[in-house]
Amino acid sequence: MASSFSSDLKLELMVTGENAGQWGDKTNTNLNLVQQAIAGVETVTLSSGGTLALVMSNAALSNARNMVIKFSTASIAASTVCTIPDSIEKFYIFDATGLTNPENLTIKTASGSGFTLDAAKIYAAYSDGTNLKEVSLDTLGGTVAAAQIADNAVTTAKISNANVTTAKIADNAVTTAKISALQVTQAKIANDAVGSDQLANTPVSAGSYTLASITVDAQGRLTAASSGSTPSPVTEYFFVEGNGSSSKLQNHGEFIGSGSKLHIFAQGGAGGGGGNQGQNGSTGGQGSPGQICYFLTTLSGAYPAQPFTLGQQGGGGGHSATGQAGNETVFTNFLTAPGGPGGNGGNRGPGSGGGGTNSGQSLPPINNSATINFAPFAPTTVFNSNLGSDGNLTNNQVLSANQKILGSTLGSVFNVPGSARALGKNQGGQGQPGSGGGQSGQGNCFLGVIVE
């Protein structure tokens, strides 16, 4: 009866009485095959993109019988396969440390399944006759004690976030150096958890500041603070004169703040003179100067600029006609000074007199408790002719608390002659005798402001 061969290692199984005189050689061959299966190491070469089929022949040394299969150095750029024969049961060690791109290599049985490498490492596996099974640490039973883990062997990537629980962290084990500043977000801070002791001191000294000047950074922290000084009272004269012009009055120097006291006075346009009715008629009446008005108020808002319109003088009357009244001077939100009435027309015939000369109106009473609110206007540099060298400011003068404007103020500031200080700078037009028309109102209107 002929010899047979084992299914796993392909050893020759001799029948009794067979192979007379050859048992010694055949037995030695079998022992060599067993030795190859237990301790054999063989280097094989892979071809990228191809299939390397390991073989196991009956009663002959073969690469698939070795315990260790070592792959020679190679770059595996494409999908590559290494197979072992079907129907054998055996343990293997595969050394892939010399491979580049080992994740492209799959080791399996010829007809069954196997596993794909994930790194250039050494792998253990066994064949069950159908498939090749990888033996990895995560499939082995038992436990790994702390003594078996090298220092720094467990990396962050190997620790699941869900497994780091409070119970795993010892008291005071997490130090400041272990906490990234980027990880301390608002969601991690409980309401009212940050107290004064947790806030770092800033360069600002604790205390009270008067009229403070402060500096705040982009995070809302106070980085500098100092007390300011009480601003000196601003006492200034502003003056503008003309006929029918409009502009804005503003301070180009110091800002006039809330709480400043304003003395405002203005004169409307002068009325025109009256005309005579006939050749022998008497002279028409003289028009009146524009009315001078005074107003005292305390600002409840800051004052950068405010519009004004100066009154236009009235025209003279025609034959026997009354002269035209002058237009009012308006300082918006503050004061309106009416224009002067025109003179009466003259009477017809010799010796018949014209109407009497109109006179300026008296000043209204001072309102010391008046306050105003107004929206600031955009700055402007447009001004009419002005007595000041800078186009706005005429001069400065310190005022006592009860000082009023008329009299010496009109004389010193606006150069009004003493005889006309009660009426202002302009005057009514003269009436004309005979058939002539009345004279237009004479002189300019004005607007003045004193700031305390």
Secondary structure in CASP SS format (residue, H / E / C, confidence):
PFRMAT SS
TARGET T0000
AUTHOR 0000-0000-0000
METHOD secondary structure of the structure
MODEL  1
M C 1.00
A C 1.00
S C 1.00
S E 1.00
F E 1.00
S C 1.00
S C 1.00
D C 1.00
L C 1.00
K C 1.00
L C 1.00
E E 1.00
L E 1.00
M C 1.00
V C 1.00
T C 1.00
G C 1.00
E C 1.00
N C 1.00
A C 1.00
G C 1.00
Q C 1.00
W H 1.00
G H 1.00
D H 1.00
K H 1.00
T H 1.00
N H 1.00
T H 1.00
N H 1.00
L H 1.00
N H 1.00
L H 1.00
V H 1.00
Q H 1.00
Q H 1.00
A H 1.00
I H 1.00
A H 1.00
G C 1.00
V E 1.00
E E 1.00
T E 1.00
V E 1.00
T C 1.00
L C 1.00
S C 1.00
S C 1.00
G C 1.00
G C 1.00
T E 1.00
L E 1.00
A E 1.00
L C 1.00
V C 1.00
M C 1.00
S C 1.00
N C 1.00
A C 1.00
A C 1.00
L C 1.00
S C 1.00
N H 1.00
A H 1.00
R H 1.00
N C 1.00
M C 1.00
V E 1.00
I E 1.00
K E 1.00
F E 1.00
S C 1.00
T C 1.00
A E 1.00
S E 1.00
I C 1.00
A C 1.00
A C 1.00
S C 1.00
T E 1.00
V E 1.00
C E 1.00
T E 1.00
I E 1.00
P C 1.00
D C 1.00
S C 1.00
I C 1.00
E E 1.00
K E 1.00
F E 1.00
Y E 1.00
I E 1.00
F E 1.00
D E 1.00
A C 1.00
T C 1.00
G C 1.00
L E 1.00
T E 1.00
N C 1.00
P H 1.00
E H 1.00
N H 1.00
L E 1.00
T E 1.00
I E 1.00
K E 1.00
T E 1.00
A C 1.00
S C 1.00
G C 1.00
S C 1.00
G E 1.00
F E 1.00
T E 1.00
L C 1.00
D C 1.00
A C 1.00
A C 1.00
K C 1.00
I E 1.00
Y E 1.00
A E 1.00
A E 1.00
Y E 1.00
S E 1.00
D E 1.00
G C 1.00
T C 1.00
N C 1.00
L E 1.00
K E 1.00
E E 1.00
V E 1.00
S C 1.00
L H 1.00
D H 1.00
T H 1.00
L C 1.00
G C 1.00
G C 1.00
T C 1.00
V C 1.00
A C 1.00
A H 1.00
A H 1.00
Q H 1.00
I C 1.00
A C 1.00
D C 1.00
N C 1.00
A C 1.00
V C 1.00
T C 1.00
T H 1.00
A H 1.00
K H 1.00
I C 1.00
S C 1.00
N H 1.00
A H 1.00
N H 1.00
V C 1.00
T C 1.00
T H 1.00
A H 1.00
K H 1.00
I C 1.00
A C 1.00
D C 1.00
N C 1.00
A C 1.00
V C 1.00
T C 1.00
T H 1.00
A H 1.00
K H 1.00
I C 1.00
S C 1.00
A H 1.00
L H 1.00
Q H 1.00
V C 1.00
T C 1.00
Q H 1.00
A H 1.00
K H 1.00
I C 1.00
A C 1.00
N C 1.00
D C 1.00
A C 1.00
V C 1.00
G C 1.00
S H 1.00
D H 1.00
Q H 1.00
L C 1.00
A C 1.00
N C 1.00
T C 1.00
P C 1.00
V C 1.00
S C 1.00
A C 1.00
G C 1.00
S C 1.00
Y C 1.00
T C 1.00
L C 1.00
A C 1.00
S E 1.00
I E 1.00
T E 1.00
V E 1.00
D C 1.00
A C 1.00
Q C 1.00
G C 1.00
R C 1.00
L E 1.00
T E 1.00
A E 1.00
A E 1.00
S E 1.00
S C 1.00
G C 1.00
S C 1.00
T C 1.00
P C 1.00
S C 1.00
P C 1.00
V C 1.00
T C 1.00
E E 1.00
Y E 1.00
F E 1.00
F E 1.00
V E 1.00
E E 1.00
G E 1.00
N C 1.00
G C 1.00
S C 1.00
S E 1.00
S E 1.00
K E 1.00
L E 1.00
Q E 1.00
N C 1.00
H C 1.00
G C 1.00
E C 1.00
F C 1.00
I E 1.00
G C 1.00
S C 1.00
G C 1.00
S C 1.00
K E 1.00
L E 1.00
H E 1.00
I E 1.00
F E 1.00
A E 1.00
Q E 1.00
G C 1.00
G C 1.00
A C 1.00
G C 1.00
G C 1.00
G C 1.00
G C 1.00
G C 1.00
N C 1.00
Q C 1.00
G C 1.00
Q C 1.00
N C 1.00
G C 1.00
S C 1.00
T C 1.00
G C 1.00
G C 1.00
Q C 1.00
G C 1.00
S C 1.00
P C 1.00
G C 1.00
Q C 1.00
I E 1.00
C E 1.00
Y E 1.00
F E 1.00
L E 1.00
T E 1.00
T E 1.00
L E 1.00
S C 1.00
G C 1.00
A C 1.00
Y E 1.00
P C 1.00
A E 1.00
Q E 1.00
P E 1.00
F E 1.00
T E 1.00
L C 1.00
G C 1.00
Q C 1.00
Q C 1.00
G C 1.00
G C 1.00
G C 1.00
G C 1.00
G C 1.00
H C 1.00
S C 1.00
A C 1.00
T C 1.00
G C 1.00
Q C 1.00
A C 1.00
G C 1.00
N C 1.00
E C 1.00
T E 1.00
V E 1.00
F E 1.00
T C 1.00
N C 1.00
F C 1.00
L E 1.00
T E 1.00
A E 1.00
P C 1.00
G C 1.00
G C 1.00
P C 1.00
G C 1.00
G C 1.00
N C 1.00
G C 1.00
G C 1.00
N C 1.00
R C 1.00
G C 1.00
P C 1.00
G C 1.00
S C 1.00
G C 1.00
G C 1.00
G C 1.00
G C 1.00
T C 1.00
N C 1.00
S C 1.00
G C 1.00
Q C 1.00
S C 1.00
L C 1.00
P C 1.00
P C 1.00
I C 1.00
N C 1.00
N C 1.00
S C 1.00
A C 1.00
T E 1.00
I E 1.00
N C 1.00
F C 1.00
A C 1.00
P C 1.00
F C 1.00
A C 1.00
P C 1.00
T C 1.00
T C 1.00
V C 1.00
F C 1.00
N C 1.00
S C 1.00
N C 1.00
L C 1.00
G C 1.00
S C 1.00
D C 1.00
G C 1.00
N C 1.00
L E 1.00
T C 1.00
N C 1.00
N C 1.00
Q C 1.00
V C 1.00
L C 1.00
S C 1.00
A C 1.00
N C 1.00
Q C 1.00
K C 1.00
I C 1.00
L C 1.00
G C 1.00
S H 1.00
T H 1.00
L H 1.00
G H 1.00
S H 1.00
V H 1.00
F H 1.00
N C 1.00
V C 1.00
P C 1.00
G H 1.00
S H 1.00
A H 1.00
R C 1.00
A C 1.00
L C 1.00
G C 1.00
K C 1.00
N C 1.00
Q E 1.00
G C 1.00
G C 1.00
Q C 1.00
G C 1.00
Q C 1.00
P C 1.00
G C 1.00
S C 1.00
G C 1.00
G C 1.00
G C 1.00
Q C 1.00
S C 1.00
G C 1.00
Q E 1.00
G C 1.00
N C 1.00
C E 1.00
F E 1.00
L E 1.00
G E 1.00
V E 1.00
I E 1.00
V E 1.00
E C 1.00
END
